[in-house]
Amino acid sequence: MRAMPSAPHTETHFGASESVRDVVIGMSDGLTVPFALAAGLTGLTGAAVANTHLVVVAGLAEIAAGSIAMGLGGYLAARTDRDHYASERQREIRETVELPEKERDEVAEVFRGYGMTEEAIGPAVAAITSDQKRWVDFMMRFELGFEEPDPLRARNSAATIAVSYIAGGMVPLAPYMLTGDVGRGLSISVLVTLLALFVFGYVKGKLTGIHPLRGGLQTVVIGGLASAAAFGLARWIS
């Protein structure tokens, strides 16, 4: 009896974790911080139509400052990772020259950690250490756990975080700009922003492996609590 042909096994892995992380950082803060600021200013100024301009100007100023600060933070973090990788790589290159036997022992230890026999380890070590670049690449990845960073990572991270922050920040601010009324702007802003937070959290959950509904509810709770606290504090002070 002829066996049924089996379908080819294909594995799908999400491979843009760094970009998604940047979008998450920028968008989550962009949705939450301007939302809380606008709500707080509304609670402080009341529902007077004349105060809409204050809320909008303050919100735009916060979005501009926040996007720059967040983008710069992403840039510096990525540059730090790149510099750290370069420093560790130089150290490994130096050790393969100055302490080759010790480094060969460390390669062997890596293979022992995978359960290889001593008979198989010897040829594997010889093959790895026969080329310095391959040797250093092996040590960086399997001894130190480092992946070589993308040389454009710092620039891309800064741009992604800043743009995501601006996109997120315009969501709670747009109702104030379109209605021209603080009271209506706040009501619409709350509905639109909470919906955006839920959608954002839902999509983030699907991409990162968290239950989508749980991710959506978490972002809604965090954003809602932040805006409610800002609004209530401003109301109490005024």
C-alpha positions as a Markdown table, in Angstrom:
| # | Residue | x | y | z |
|---|---|---|---|---|
| 1 | Met | 0.0 | 0.0 | 0.0 |
| 2 | Arg | 1.5 | 3.3 | -1.1 |
| 3 | Ala | 1.9 | 5.8 | 1.7 |
| 4 | Met | 0.1 | 9.1 | 1.4 |
| 5 | Pro | 2.4 | 12.0 | 0.6 |
| 6 | Ser | 3.0 | 14.2 | 3.6 |
| 7 | Ala | 2.6 | 17.9 | 3.4 |
| 8 | Pro | 5.9 | 19.8 | 3.7 |
| 9 | His | 6.5 | 21.2 | 7.2 |
| 10 | Thr | 6.9 | 24.9 | 7.3 |
| 11 | Glu | 7.7 | 26.9 | 10.3 |
| 12 | Thr | 6.6 | 30.6 | 10.6 |
| 13 | His | 8.4 | 32.8 | 13.0 |
| 14 | Phe | 7.9 | 36.5 | 13.6 |
| 15 | Gly | 11.2 | 38.1 | 12.6 |
| 16 | Ala | 10.7 | 41.8 | 13.1 |
| 17 | Ser | 10.7 | 41.9 | 16.9 |
| 18 | Glu | 13.0 | 44.9 | 17.2 |
| 19 | Ser | 10.8 | 47.0 | 14.9 |
| 20 | Val | 7.6 | 45.9 | 16.7 |
| 21 | Arg | 9.2 | 46.7 | 20.0 |
| 22 | Asp | 9.9 | 50.3 | 18.7 |
| 23 | Val | 6.4 | 50.7 | 17.5 |
| 24 | Val | 5.0 | 49.4 | 20.8 |
| 25 | Ile | 7.2 | 51.8 | 22.8 |
| 26 | Gly | 6.3 | 54.8 | 20.6 |
| 27 | Met | 2.7 | 54.1 | 20.1 |
| 28 | Ser | 1.8 | 53.1 | 23.7 |
| 29 | Asp | 3.4 | 56.3 | 25.1 |
| 30 | Gly | 2.0 | 58.4 | 22.3 |
| 31 | Leu | -1.5 | 57.2 | 23.0 |
| 32 | Thr | -1.3 | 57.5 | 26.8 |
| 33 | Val | 0.7 | 60.6 | 27.6 |
| 34 | Pro | -1.0 | 63.2 | 25.4 |
| 35 | Phe | -4.3 | 61.6 | 26.3 |
| 36 | Ala | -3.6 | 62.1 | 30.0 |
| 37 | Leu | -2.3 | 65.6 | 29.4 |
| 38 | Ala | -5.4 | 66.7 | 27.4 |
| 39 | Ala | -7.7 | 65.1 | 30.0 |
| 40 | Gly | -5.8 | 66.9 | 32.8 |
| 41 | Leu | -6.0 | 70.3 | 31.1 |
| 42 | Thr | -9.7 | 69.8 | 30.4 |
| 43 | Gly | -10.2 | 69.0 | 34.1 |
| 44 | Leu | -8.2 | 72.1 | 35.0 |
| 45 | Thr | -9.8 | 74.6 | 32.6 |
| 46 | Gly | -13.4 | 73.3 | 32.4 |
| 47 | Ala | -15.5 | 73.1 | 29.3 |
| 48 | Ala | -15.1 | 76.6 | 28.1 |
| 49 | Val | -14.8 | 76.8 | 24.3 |
| 50 | Ala | -12.0 | 79.4 | 24.6 |
| 51 | Asn | -9.7 | 76.9 | 26.4 |
| 52 | Thr | -9.7 | 74.5 | 23.5 |
| 53 | His | -6.7 | 76.3 | 22.0 |
| 54 | Leu | -4.7 | 75.8 | 25.2 |
| 55 | Val | -5.4 | 72.1 | 25.2 |
| 56 | Val | -4.4 | 71.7 | 21.5 |
| 57 | Val | -1.3 | 73.8 | 21.7 |
| 58 | Ala | -0.1 | 72.1 | 24.9 |
| 59 | Gly | -0.9 | 68.7 | 23.4 |
| 60 | Leu | 1.0 | 69.5 | 20.2 |
| 61 | Ala | 4.0 | 70.8 | 22.2 |
| 62 | Glu | 4.0 | 67.6 | 24.3 |
| 63 | Ile | 3.8 | 65.4 | 21.1 |
| 64 | Ala | 6.8 | 67.3 | 19.6 |
| 65 | Ala | 8.9 | 67.1 | 22.7 |
| 66 | Gly | 7.9 | 63.5 | 23.5 |
| 67 | Ser | 8.6 | 62.2 | 20.0 |
| 68 | Ile | 12.1 | 63.8 | 20.1 |
| 69 | Ala | 12.9 | 62.6 | 23.5 |
| 70 | Met | 11.6 | 59.1 | 22.8 |
| 71 | Gly | 13.4 | 58.9 | 19.5 |
| 72 | Leu | 16.6 | 60.1 | 21.0 |
| 73 | Gly | 16.3 | 57.5 | 23.7 |
| 74 | Gly | 15.8 | 54.7 | 21.1 |
| 75 | Tyr | 18.8 | 56.0 | 19.2 |
| 76 | Leu | 21.1 | 56.1 | 22.2 |
| 77 | Ala | 19.9 | 52.6 | 23.3 |
| 78 | Ala | 20.7 | 51.1 | 19.9 |
| 79 | Arg | 24.0 | 52.8 | 19.7 |
| 80 | Thr | 24.9 | 51.5 | 23.2 |
| 81 | Asp | 24.1 | 48.0 | 22.1 |
| 82 | Arg | 26.2 | 48.4 | 18.9 |
| 83 | Asp | 29.2 | 49.8 | 20.9 |
| 84 | His | 28.9 | 47.0 | 23.4 |
| 85 | Tyr | 28.9 | 44.4 | 20.7 |
| 86 | Ala | 32.0 | 46.0 | 19.0 |
| 87 | Ser | 33.8 | 46.1 | 22.3 |
| 88 | Glu | 33.1 | 42.5 | 23.2 |
| 89 | Arg | 34.1 | 41.4 | 19.6 |
| 90 | Gln | 37.4 | 43.1 | 19.9 |
| 91 | Arg | 38.0 | 41.4 | 23.2 |
| 92 | Glu | 37.3 | 38.0 | 21.7 |
| 93 | Ile | 39.6 | 38.7 | 18.7 |
| 94 | Arg | 42.4 | 39.6 | 21.1 |
| 95 | Glu | 41.8 | 36.5 | 23.2 |
| 96 | Thr | 41.9 | 34.2 | 20.2 |
| 97 | Val | 45.4 | 35.6 | 19.5 |
| 98 | Glu | 46.7 | 35.8 | 23.0 |
| 99 | Leu | 44.9 | 32.9 | 24.7 |
| 100 | Pro | 44.1 | 30.4 | 21.9 |
| 101 | Glu | 44.1 | 27.3 | 24.1 |
| 102 | Lys | 41.7 | 28.8 | 26.6 |
| 103 | Glu | 39.4 | 29.9 | 23.8 |
| 104 | Arg | 39.5 | 26.4 | 22.2 |
| 105 | Asp | 38.5 | 24.9 | 25.6 |
| 106 | Glu | 35.6 | 27.4 | 25.7 |
| 107 | Val | 34.5 | 26.2 | 22.3 |
| 108 | Ala | 34.6 | 22.6 | 23.5 |
| 109 | Glu | 32.6 | 23.5 | 26.6 |
| 110 | Val | 29.8 | 25.0 | 24.3 |
| 111 | Phe | 29.6 | 21.7 | 22.4 |
| 112 | Arg | 29.6 | 19.7 | 25.7 |
| 113 | Gly | 26.7 | 21.7 | 26.8 |
| 114 | Tyr | 24.8 | 20.3 | 23.8 |
| 115 | Gly | 25.7 | 16.7 | 24.8 |
| 116 | Met | 28.3 | 16.0 | 22.1 |
| 117 | Thr | 30.8 | 13.2 | 22.7 |
| 118 | Glu | 34.5 | 14.0 | 23.1 |
| 119 | Glu | 35.2 | 12.1 | 19.9 |
| 120 | Ala | 32.9 | 14.4 | 18.0 |
| 121 | Ile | 34.0 | 17.6 | 19.8 |
| 122 | Gly | 37.6 | 17.4 | 18.7 |
| 123 | Pro | 37.0 | 17.7 | 14.9 |
| 124 | Ala | 34.2 | 20.3 | 15.5 |
| 125 | Val | 36.6 | 22.5 | 17.6 |
| 126 | Ala | 39.3 | 22.1 | 14.9 |
| 127 | Ala | 36.9 | 23.2 | 12.2 |
| 128 | Ile | 35.6 | 26.2 | 14.1 |
| 129 | Thr | 39.0 | 27.5 | 15.2 |
| 130 | Ser | 40.6 | 27.0 | 11.8 |
| 131 | Asp | 39.2 | 30.4 | 10.7 |
| 132 | Gln | 39.5 | 33.4 | 13.1 |
| 133 | Lys | 36.3 | 35.1 | 11.9 |
| 134 | Arg | 34.3 | 32.0 | 12.2 |
| 135 | Trp | 35.9 | 31.3 | 15.5 |
| 136 | Val | 35.0 | 34.8 | 16.9 |
| 137 | Asp | 31.5 | 34.7 | 15.4 |
| 138 | Phe | 30.9 | 31.4 | 17.2 |
| 139 | Met | 32.1 | 32.7 | 20.5 |
| 140 | Met | 30.0 | 35.9 | 20.2 |
| 141 | Arg | 26.9 | 34.0 | 19.5 |
| 142 | Phe | 27.2 | 30.8 | 21.5 |
| 143 | Glu | 29.4 | 31.8 | 24.5 |
| 144 | Leu | 28.2 | 35.4 | 24.9 |
| 145 | Gly | 24.8 | 35.2 | 23.3 |
| 146 | Phe | 25.3 | 38.3 | 21.1 |
| 147 | Glu | 23.8 | 38.8 | 17.6 |
| 148 | Glu | 25.5 | 41.3 | 15.4 |
| 149 | Pro | 23.4 | 44.5 | 15.4 |
| 150 | Asp | 22.1 | 46.0 | 12.2 |
| 151 | Pro | 24.3 | 49.1 | 11.5 |
| 152 | Leu | 21.2 | 51.1 | 10.6 |
| 153 | Arg | 19.4 | 50.0 | 13.8 |
| 154 | Ala | 20.0 | 53.2 | 15.8 |
| 155 | Arg | 18.6 | 55.5 | 13.0 |
| 156 | Asn | 15.7 | 53.2 | 12.2 |
| 157 | Ser | 14.8 | 52.8 | 15.9 |
| 158 | Ala | 14.8 | 56.6 | 16.5 |
| 159 | Ala | 12.6 | 57.2 | 13.4 |
| 160 | Thr | 10.2 | 54.4 | 14.2 |
| 161 | Ile | 9.7 | 55.4 | 17.8 |
| 162 | Ala | 9.3 | 59.1 | 17.0 |
| 163 | Val | 6.8 | 58.5 | 14.2 |
| 164 | Ser | 4.8 | 56.0 | 16.3 |
| 165 | Tyr | 4.7 | 58.5 | 19.1 |
| 166 | Ile | 3.4 | 61.2 | 16.8 |
| 167 | Ala | 0.8 | 58.9 | 15.3 |
| 168 | Gly | -0.4 | 57.7 | 18.7 |
| 169 | Gly | -0.4 | 61.3 | 20.2 |
| 170 | Met | -2.6 | 62.7 | 17.4 |
| 171 | Val | -5.4 | 60.2 | 18.2 |
| 172 | Pro | -6.5 | 61.7 | 21.6 |
| 173 | Leu | -5.8 | 65.3 | 20.4 |
| 174 | Ala | -7.7 | 65.2 | 17.1 |
| 175 | Pro | -11.2 | 65.4 | 18.7 |
| 176 | Tyr | -10.2 | 68.7 | 20.4 |
| 177 | Met | -8.9 | 70.1 | 17.1 |
| 178 | Leu | -12.0 | 69.0 | 15.1 |
| 179 | Thr | -14.8 | 69.9 | 17.5 |
| 180 | Gly | -13.4 | 73.2 | 18.9 |
| 181 | Asp | -15.1 | 72.4 | 22.2 |
| 182 | Val | -13.3 | 71.1 | 25.3 |
| 183 | Gly | -16.3 | 69.2 | 26.7 |
| 184 | Arg | -17.2 | 67.4 | 23.4 |
| 185 | Gly | -13.5 | 67.0 | 22.6 |
| 186 | Leu | -12.9 | 65.2 | 25.9 |
| 187 | Ser | -15.9 | 62.9 | 25.4 |
| 188 | Ile | -14.9 | 61.9 | 21.9 |
| 189 | Ser | -11.2 | 61.7 | 22.8 |
| 190 | Val | -12.0 | 59.2 | 25.6 |
| 191 | Leu | -14.0 | 57.0 | 23.2 |
| 192 | Val | -11.6 | 57.2 | 20.3 |
| 193 | Thr | -8.5 | 56.7 | 22.4 |
| 194 | Leu | -9.8 | 53.8 | 24.4 |
| 195 | Leu | -10.8 | 52.1 | 21.2 |
| 196 | Ala | -7.4 | 52.8 | 19.7 |
| 197 | Leu | -5.7 | 51.5 | 22.8 |
| 198 | Phe | -7.8 | 48.3 | 22.6 |
| 199 | Val | -7.0 | 47.8 | 18.9 |
| 200 | Phe | -3.3 | 48.5 | 19.5 |
| 201 | Gly | -3.1 | 46.1 | 22.4 |
| 202 | Tyr | -5.0 | 43.4 | 20.5 |
| 203 | Val | -2.7 | 43.6 | 17.5 |
| 204 | Lys | 0.4 | 43.8 | 19.8 |
| 205 | Gly | -0.9 | 40.6 | 21.5 |
| 206 | Lys | -1.3 | 38.7 | 18.3 |
| 207 | Leu | 2.3 | 39.7 | 17.2 |
| 208 | Thr | 4.0 | 39.0 | 20.5 |
| 209 | Gly | 2.1 | 35.8 | 21.5 |
| 210 | Ile | 0.0 | 37.3 | 24.3 |
| 211 | His | -3.7 | 36.6 | 24.2 |
| 212 | Pro | -5.1 | 39.4 | 22.0 |
| 213 | Leu | -8.1 | 40.1 | 24.2 |
| 214 | Arg | -5.9 | 40.3 | 27.3 |
| 215 | Gly | -3.4 | 42.6 | 25.5 |
| 216 | Gly | -6.2 | 44.9 | 24.4 |
| 217 | Leu | -7.7 | 45.1 | 27.9 |
| 218 | Gln | -4.4 | 45.8 | 29.5 |
| 219 | Thr | -3.6 | 48.8 | 27.3 |
| 220 | Val | -7.2 | 50.1 | 27.8 |
| 221 | Val | -6.9 | 49.9 | 31.6 |
| 222 | Ile | -3.4 | 51.5 | 31.7 |
| 223 | Gly | -4.5 | 54.4 | 29.4 |
| 224 | Gly | -7.8 | 54.9 | 31.1 |
| 225 | Leu | -6.3 | 55.0 | 34.6 |
| 226 | Ala | -3.6 | 57.5 | 33.5 |
| 227 | Ser | -6.2 | 59.9 | 31.9 |
| 228 | Ala | -8.6 | 59.5 | 34.8 |
| 229 | Ala | -5.9 | 60.2 | 37.3 |
| 230 | Ala | -4.8 | 63.3 | 35.4 |
| 231 | Phe | -8.3 | 64.6 | 35.0 |
| 232 | Gly | -9.2 | 63.9 | 38.6 |
| 233 | Leu | -6.1 | 65.5 | 40.0 |
| 234 | Ala | -6.5 | 68.6 | 37.8 |
| 235 | Arg | -10.1 | 68.9 | 38.9 |
| 236 | Trp | -9.2 | 68.6 | 42.5 |
| 237 | Ile | -6.5 | 71.2 | 42.3 |
| 238 | Ser | -8.7 | 73.7 | 40.4 |
